[in-house]
Amino acid sequence: MNVCKQFIVGVFVLGATLAAPRARSQTTATNCTASQQAAVECFVANAVATNLTKPRQGMTLAQFESYGFSVSQILQTHSTYLMLVGLSSAVADAMPPVNADGTANQTAQNNAIIAAVSAASRDGLTSAPAGVSLLDLQHFSLDLAGAMNDNQGTLELLTPGISLRIIDSFILTATTDGQVSWTQVNADLSTAVANFISSGLIKVPPGLTLAQVTSFADSLATIIQTYKVATHRTALKAN
């Protein structure tokens, strides 16, 4: 079994560890070998029927089966799923679903992930495979971050969110009396991204430009500040 196949099995098995008891499925596709899509949809239907996982994000069983095939397509587009894994781990580390006072706030993290994936797609850092929607990319990232939220401190040790904390440092520098100078943030990020690239600390993948990377950094800055306001945080500190 190759890495992609292992990963898709893991994505759906993951639901079993996070889900509460649920009802069994009443429908399962009958011709599971007709196509790759049929095979994946049968896998998903059977996983639901045997209480291995359950539909998420408000999906019906049919939508969940279709989403399962979208995940299989995402996993075959290495640059896309690696970008989504990177984004999800960074957000799970630096922007947990918790307010500054320790109370839960899953919505704040979800909104950050949805906005980050939208920005990555808009700025050309990731793209959906044929037949896969932006919503599928967002749901995939939400599922990944949901798993990473329960990491027993591993993410804090690996600090995949360091890039988000670096961006936040520019926001903090440009903040006076609670007001952010976005002109200064954008200018400082533009200079920083250019310096990181010229010094070899960041390598721009083929097909991307400095402008696209800078635009994405600007978007992340806005997303970070929105998250901080929603969770009453002053900075993206390690928890």
C-alpha positions as CSV (number, residue, x, y, z in Angstrom):
1,M,0.0,0.0,0.0
2,N,1.6,3.3,-1.0
3,V,1.6,6.6,1.0
4,C,-1.5,8.0,-0.6
5,K,-3.6,4.9,0.0
6,Q,-2.4,4.8,3.6
7,F,-3.3,8.4,4.1
8,I,-6.8,8.1,2.7
9,V,-7.5,5.2,5.0
10,G,-6.1,7.2,7.9
11,V,-8.3,10.2,7.1
12,F,-11.5,8.1,7.4
13,V,-10.4,5.9,10.2
14,L,-9.6,9.2,12.1
15,G,-13.3,9.9,12.3
16,A,-13.8,6.8,14.5
17,T,-11.5,8.2,17.2
18,L,-13.2,11.6,17.3
19,A,-16.9,10.7,16.7
20,A,-19.7,9.9,19.2
21,P,-21.9,6.8,18.6
22,R,-24.0,7.2,15.5
23,A,-26.7,5.4,13.4
24,R,-25.8,2.8,10.9
25,S,-26.0,3.6,7.2
26,Q,-29.0,2.3,5.3
27,T,-27.4,2.4,1.8
28,T,-24.2,1.1,0.3
29,A,-23.2,1.2,-3.4
30,T,-23.7,-2.2,-5.1
31,N,-21.0,-2.2,-7.8
32,C,-17.8,-1.3,-6.0
33,T,-15.5,-2.2,-8.8
34,A,-17.1,-0.2,-11.5
35,S,-14.6,2.7,-11.1
36,Q,-12.2,4.3,-8.7
37,Q,-15.0,6.6,-7.5
38,A,-17.3,3.7,-6.9
39,A,-14.6,1.9,-4.9
40,V,-13.9,4.9,-2.7
41,E,-17.6,5.5,-2.2
42,C,-18.2,1.9,-1.2
43,F,-15.3,2.2,1.3
44,V,-16.8,5.3,2.8
45,A,-20.4,3.8,2.9
46,N,-19.1,0.6,4.6
47,A,-17.0,2.6,7.1
48,V,-20.2,4.5,8.1
49,A,-22.3,1.3,8.2
50,T,-19.8,-0.4,10.5
51,N,-19.5,2.7,12.8
52,L,-15.9,3.3,11.7
53,T,-16.6,6.9,10.9
54,K,-19.5,9.2,10.3
55,P,-20.4,12.0,7.9
56,R,-19.0,15.3,9.0
57,Q,-19.4,19.0,8.3
58,G,-23.2,18.5,8.0
59,M,-22.9,16.2,5.0
60,T,-25.5,13.5,4.0
61,L,-24.2,10.0,3.4
62,A,-24.2,10.6,-0.3
63,Q,-22.2,13.9,0.1
64,F,-19.8,12.2,2.4
65,E,-19.2,9.4,-0.1
66,S,-18.5,12.0,-2.8
67,Y,-16.2,13.9,-0.4
68,G,-14.3,10.6,0.1
69,F,-13.6,10.5,-3.6
70,S,-12.5,14.1,-3.6
71,V,-10.1,13.3,-0.8
72,S,-8.6,10.5,-2.9
73,Q,-8.1,13.0,-5.7
74,I,-6.5,15.5,-3.4
75,L,-4.1,12.9,-2.1
76,Q,-2.9,12.2,-5.7
77,T,-2.0,15.8,-6.2
78,H,1.0,16.0,-3.9
79,S,1.6,19.7,-4.0
80,T,-2.0,20.3,-3.1
81,Y,-2.3,18.0,-0.1
82,L,1.1,18.9,1.2
83,M,0.1,22.6,1.2
84,L,-3.1,21.7,3.0
85,V,-1.3,19.5,5.5
86,G,1.2,22.3,6.1
87,L,-1.6,24.9,6.6
88,S,-3.6,22.7,8.8
89,S,-0.7,21.9,11.1
90,A,0.4,25.5,11.3
91,V,-3.1,26.7,12.3
92,A,-3.6,23.8,14.7
93,D,-0.3,24.8,16.4
94,A,-0.5,28.6,16.4
95,M,-4.2,29.1,16.4
96,P,-5.8,26.4,18.6
97,P,-9.6,26.3,19.1
98,V,-9.4,27.9,22.5
99,N,-9.9,31.5,23.7
100,A,-7.2,33.3,25.8
101,D,-9.1,32.4,29.0
102,G,-9.1,28.7,28.1
103,T,-12.7,28.3,27.0
104,A,-13.4,26.5,23.7
105,N,-13.8,28.4,20.5
106,Q,-13.8,26.0,17.6
107,T,-15.4,28.6,15.3
108,A,-12.3,30.9,15.5
109,Q,-10.0,28.1,14.3
110,N,-12.4,26.9,11.7
111,N,-12.8,30.4,10.2
112,A,-9.0,30.7,10.1
113,I,-8.6,27.5,8.2
114,I,-11.3,28.2,5.8
115,A,-9.9,31.7,5.1
116,A,-6.3,30.4,4.8
117,V,-7.3,27.7,2.3
118,S,-9.3,30.3,0.3
119,A,-6.2,32.6,0.2
120,A,-3.9,29.8,-0.8
121,S,-6.2,28.9,-3.7
122,R,-6.7,32.5,-4.7
123,D,-3.0,33.3,-4.7
124,G,-2.1,30.2,-6.7
125,L,-0.3,28.3,-3.9
126,T,-2.7,25.4,-4.2
127,S,-5.3,24.2,-6.7
128,A,-8.2,21.8,-6.6
129,P,-7.8,18.7,-8.8
130,A,-10.5,18.1,-11.5
131,G,-13.8,17.5,-9.9
132,V,-12.8,18.8,-6.5
133,S,-14.2,22.0,-5.2
134,L,-12.7,24.7,-2.9
135,L,-15.2,23.5,-0.3
136,D,-13.6,20.0,-0.5
137,L,-10.2,21.5,0.1
138,Q,-11.5,23.4,3.1
139,H,-13.3,20.3,4.6
140,F,-10.1,18.3,4.1
141,S,-8.1,20.9,6.0
142,L,-10.7,21.1,8.8
143,D,-10.6,17.4,9.2
144,L,-6.8,17.4,9.4
145,A,-6.7,20.3,11.9
146,G,-9.4,18.5,14.0
147,A,-7.1,15.5,14.4
148,M,-4.0,17.7,15.0
149,N,-5.8,19.6,17.9
150,D,-5.4,16.4,20.0
151,N,-1.6,16.0,19.7
152,Q,-0.4,15.6,23.3
153,G,2.0,18.5,22.9
154,T,3.7,17.2,19.8
155,L,2.9,20.3,17.6
156,E,4.2,22.6,20.3
157,L,7.5,20.7,20.2
158,L,7.7,20.7,16.3
159,T,6.2,24.3,16.1
160,P,4.8,24.1,12.6
161,G,3.1,27.4,13.3
162,I,6.3,29.3,13.5
163,S,5.7,31.1,10.2
164,L,2.3,32.3,11.5
165,R,4.0,33.6,14.7
166,I,6.6,35.4,12.6
167,I,3.9,37.1,10.6
168,D,2.2,38.0,13.9
169,S,5.4,39.6,15.1
170,F,5.0,42.1,12.3
171,I,1.4,42.8,13.4
172,L,2.6,43.4,16.9
173,T,5.3,45.8,15.8
174,A,2.7,47.8,13.8
175,T,0.2,48.0,16.6
176,T,-0.2,51.1,18.6
177,D,-2.9,51.5,21.3
178,G,-4.7,48.5,19.9
179,Q,-4.8,49.8,16.3
180,V,-2.9,48.0,13.6
181,S,-1.2,49.9,10.8
182,W,-1.9,47.6,7.9
183,T,0.2,49.8,5.6
184,Q,3.2,49.1,7.8
185,V,2.4,45.4,8.2
186,N,2.1,44.9,4.4
187,A,5.3,46.9,3.7
188,D,7.2,45.0,6.4
189,L,6.0,41.6,5.2
190,S,6.8,42.5,1.6
191,T,10.4,43.3,2.6
192,A,10.7,40.3,4.8
193,V,9.4,37.8,2.2
194,A,11.8,39.3,-0.4
195,N,14.7,39.0,2.1
196,F,13.8,35.4,3.1
197,I,13.8,34.4,-0.6
198,S,17.0,36.2,-1.5
199,S,18.8,34.7,1.5
200,G,17.6,31.2,0.6
201,L,15.4,30.8,3.7
202,I,12.4,30.4,1.4
203,K,12.4,28.9,-2.0
204,V,9.5,29.9,-4.3
205,P,8.1,26.8,-6.1
206,P,8.2,26.8,-9.9
207,G,5.2,28.6,-11.3
208,L,4.8,31.0,-8.3
209,T,6.0,34.6,-8.1
210,L,7.2,36.8,-5.3
211,A,4.0,38.8,-5.6
212,Q,1.8,35.7,-5.0
213,V,3.8,34.7,-1.9
214,T,3.7,38.2,-0.6
215,S,-0.1,38.4,-1.2
216,F,-0.6,35.1,0.7
217,A,1.5,36.5,3.6
218,D,-0.7,39.6,3.7
219,S,-3.8,37.4,3.7
220,L,-2.4,35.3,6.6
221,A,-1.8,38.5,8.6
222,T,-5.4,39.5,8.3
223,I,-6.5,36.0,9.2
224,I,-4.2,36.0,12.3
225,Q,-5.6,39.3,13.5
226,T,-9.2,38.2,13.0
227,Y,-8.4,35.1,15.0
228,K,-6.8,37.0,17.8
229,V,-9.7,39.4,18.1
230,A,-12.2,36.4,18.2
231,T,-10.2,34.6,20.9
232,H,-9.1,37.8,22.8
233,R,-5.5,37.0,22.4
234,T,-2.7,39.5,22.2
235,A,-0.3,37.3,20.3
236,L,0.1,33.8,18.8
237,K,2.2,32.4,21.7
238,A,2.9,28.7,22.2
239,N,0.3,27.1,24.5
